[in-house]
Amino acid sequence: MFIRLISCTHKTRIIDVVYNASNSELVRTKTLVKNCIVLVDSLPFRQWYEAHYASPMGCKKGAKL
């Protein structure tokens, strides 16, 4: 079985630093370091998905818009 992976990259905003394994002080001060988990703005990826697949994200198949 072959699964085709699609990758897309877009410039986006970093909203928040959510987790850092080394030090919780870095989360409080929102310091970006290697291997920290961040929350990003999903709008560019949502727009690309809706344009590429011609279906809105987050809606069930039978739901009306």
Secondary structure, DSSP 8 states (H G I E B T S, - for coil): -------------EEEEEE-SS-HHHHHTT---TT-EEEE--HHHHHHHHHHHSS-TT--TT---
